[in-house]
Amino acid sequence: MKISHCRLLKKTQSRLLEYFVLEVTARSAADILGIQPNSAALFYRKIREVIVYHLEQESHEIFHGVVELDESYFGGIRKGKRGRGAAGKVAVFGILKRGGKIYTRVVGDTKTETLMPLITRKIAPDSIVYTDCYRSYNALDVNHFYHERINHSTLFAQGKNHINGIENFWNQAKRVLRKYNGIPKGSFPLFLKECEFRFNYGTPKQQLKILKSWTQI
């Protein structure tokens, strides 16, 4: 998949790609380049669609070894309860290969029957899986994994027993998304995969090289 049917000049497309990698908003990029904000926003959306396509092609990759699992909640407009069960939030589940890549998925809920098919499809048997004490992960104890839990009510890490890596991703993703001041739920999966891409592909230089290849700009 590449970016096609775009009326912007190739030079402008290339500059927009650079601004996207540097986390410049579409509106600011449009102002710098002297183009319509809607044109920049549409181009940014096309970039995210390309990212989603290529990450989905990679989604068959199985994680081996040491893996961290966690769920998080994004968005919401009502004040009150935070975290699990918070009103108006989008639930997201993440699987992190420690020292490697992350895989994310928007989920309707975080029940065992929702999460376990994702876990068993993505993680190799006999892997070491670290989670917190959320009850939905109880099923891991009777599956083909070595399951370790960290009790966040008492501590955040105990030697190798922690989920600091995936929690670092959640913090990074929320920092990236905060500047948009609200994202429509229908578009949220595109923005989530953008965050996954940024985490998995290191430096802006590396990200730009990959996106040029993917978009053929």
C-alpha positions in Angstrom: 0.0 0.0 0.0 1.2 3.5 -0.9 -0.1 7.0 -0.9 -2.0 7.6 -4.2 -4.5 10.0 -5.7 -2.9 12.9 -3.9 -3.0 16.3 -5.6 -0.2 17.8 -3.5 3.2 18.3 -5.2 5.7 15.6 -4.4 8.0 18.1 -2.7 5.1 19.1 -0.5 4.3 15.5 0.3 7.9 14.9 1.2 7.9 17.9 3.6 4.7 16.8 5.2 6.1 13.3 5.8 9.1 14.9 7.5 6.8 17.1 9.7 4.7 14.0 10.5 7.8 12.1 11.8 8.8 15.1 13.9 5.3 15.2 15.5 4.4 18.6 14.0 0.6 18.8 13.9 -1.1 18.9 10.5 -2.4 22.4 11.2 1.0 23.7 12.0 2.6 21.9 9.0 -0.1 23.5 6.7 0.7 26.9 8.1 4.4 26.5 7.5 4.0 25.2 4.0 1.2 27.6 3.0 -1.4 24.9 2.2 -4.9 24.3 3.3 -5.2 22.7 6.8 -7.7 20.1 5.4 -5.1 19.0 2.8 -2.5 18.5 5.4 -4.9 16.6 7.7 -6.0 14.4 4.9 -2.4 13.6 4.0 -1.6 12.8 7.6 -4.5 10.4 7.6 -3.2 8.7 4.5 0.2 8.3 6.3 -1.6 6.6 9.2 -3.5 4.3 6.9 -0.3 3.2 5.3 1.2 2.6 8.8 -1.8 0.5 9.8 -1.6 -1.5 6.6 2.1 -2.4 7.1 1.8 -3.1 10.8 -1.1 -5.5 10.1 1.2 -7.3 7.7 3.6 -7.8 10.5 1.0 -8.8 13.1 1.5 -12.5 12.4 4.9 -12.2 14.1 5.0 -14.4 17.2 6.6 -13.1 20.4 9.0 -15.5 22.1 10.8 -15.2 25.4 9.9 -12.6 28.0 6.7 -10.7 27.3 4.7 -8.0 29.2 0.9 -7.6 29.0 -1.2 -4.7 30.1 -4.4 -2.8 29.2 -4.9 0.9 29.3 -7.7 3.4 28.7 -7.7 6.5 26.4 -10.0 9.5 25.8 -13.3 10.0 27.5 -15.0 13.3 28.2 -16.6 12.7 31.6 -14.8 13.3 34.8 -14.8 10.7 37.6 -13.5 7.2 37.7 -10.2 6.6 36.0 -8.5 3.4 34.8 -10.5 0.2 34.5 -14.2 0.9 34.0 -13.7 4.6 33.5 -16.7 6.2 31.7 -16.3 7.2 28.0 -12.8 5.6 27.6 -11.5 3.4 24.8 -9.9 0.2 26.1 -6.6 -0.8 24.5 -4.7 -4.1 25.1 -0.9 -4.3 24.6 1.6 -7.1 24.3 5.3 -6.1 24.6 8.2 -8.3 23.7 10.7 -7.2 26.4 13.6 -5.4 24.6 11.6 -5.6 21.3 8.4 -4.5 19.7 4.9 -3.8 21.0 1.6 -4.9 19.5 -1.6 -3.0 20.4 -5.3 -3.6 19.7 -8.4 -1.6 20.5 -10.8 -4.0 22.4 -14.4 -3.8 23.3 -13.7 -4.9 26.9 -10.8 -6.4 28.9 -12.5 -9.7 29.9 -10.6 -13.0 29.8 -12.6 -14.2 26.8 -11.6 -11.1 24.9 -7.9 -11.0 25.7 -7.0 -14.7 25.7 -7.4 -15.3 22.0 -5.1 -12.3 21.3 -2.6 -13.6 23.8 -2.5 -17.2 22.6 -2.3 -16.1 18.9 0.6 -13.6 19.5 2.8 -15.3 22.2 4.7 -18.6 21.8 4.0 -21.3 24.4 6.5 -21.6 27.2 7.2 -17.8 27.1 7.6 -15.9 30.4 4.6 -13.6 30.7 4.5 -10.7 33.2 1.3 -9.0 34.2 -0.3 -7.1 37.1 -2.9 -8.8 39.3 -5.9 -8.0 37.1 -8.3 -11.0 37.2 -8.5 -11.3 33.5 -5.0 -12.7 33.5 -5.8 -15.6 35.8 -6.3 -17.8 32.8 -2.6 -17.6 32.0 -1.9 -19.8 35.0 -3.6 -22.8 33.3 -2.2 -22.1 29.8 1.2 -22.9 28.3 3.0 -19.9 29.8 5.2 -19.1 32.7 3.1 -16.5 34.4 4.5 -13.9 36.9 2.5 -11.1 38.5 3.4 -7.8 40.0 1.1 -6.4 42.7 1.0 -2.7 42.0 -0.8 -2.0 45.3 2.5 -2.7 47.1 5.3 -2.2 44.6 6.0 -1.5 40.9 9.0 -3.8 40.3 10.7 -6.7 42.0 13.8 -7.7 40.0 12.7 -8.9 36.6 9.1 -9.0 37.8 7.6 -5.8 36.4 5.6 -4.4 33.4 7.6 -1.1 33.2 8.3 -1.5 29.5 4.6 -1.5 28.4 3.7 1.1 31.0 6.4 3.3 29.4 4.7 2.8 26.1 1.3 3.9 27.5 2.9 7.0 28.8 4.6 7.8 25.5 1.4 7.2 23.5 -0.6 9.4 25.8 2.0 12.2 25.5 1.8 12.0 21.7 -2.0 12.0 21.6 -2.5 14.6 24.2 -1.7 17.4 21.8 -4.7 16.6 19.6 -7.1 17.7 22.3 -9.5 14.8 21.6 -9.6 12.2 18.9 -12.9 10.8 17.4 -13.3 7.2 18.4 -13.6 6.2 14.7 -10.1 7.6 14.0 -8.5 6.5 17.3 -7.2 3.1 15.9 -5.2 5.0 13.3 -3.6 7.2 16.0 -2.9 4.2 18.2 -1.0 2.4 15.4 1.0 5.6 14.8 2.1 5.4 18.4 3.0 1.7 18.0 5.0 2.6 14.9 6.9 5.3 16.7 7.8 3.0 19.5 8.8 0.1 17.3 10.9 2.0 14.9 13.2 4.0 17.0 14.7 7.3 15.9 13.0 9.9 13.6 15.7 9.2 11.0 14.8 5.5 10.9 11.1 6.3 10.9 11.4 8.7 8.0 13.4 6.1 6.0 10.8 3.4 6.6 7.8 5.7 5.8 9.5 6.9 2.5 9.7 3.2 1.6 6.2 2.4 2.6 4.6 5.5 1.0 6.9 5.5 -2.0 7.4 9.3 -1.7 
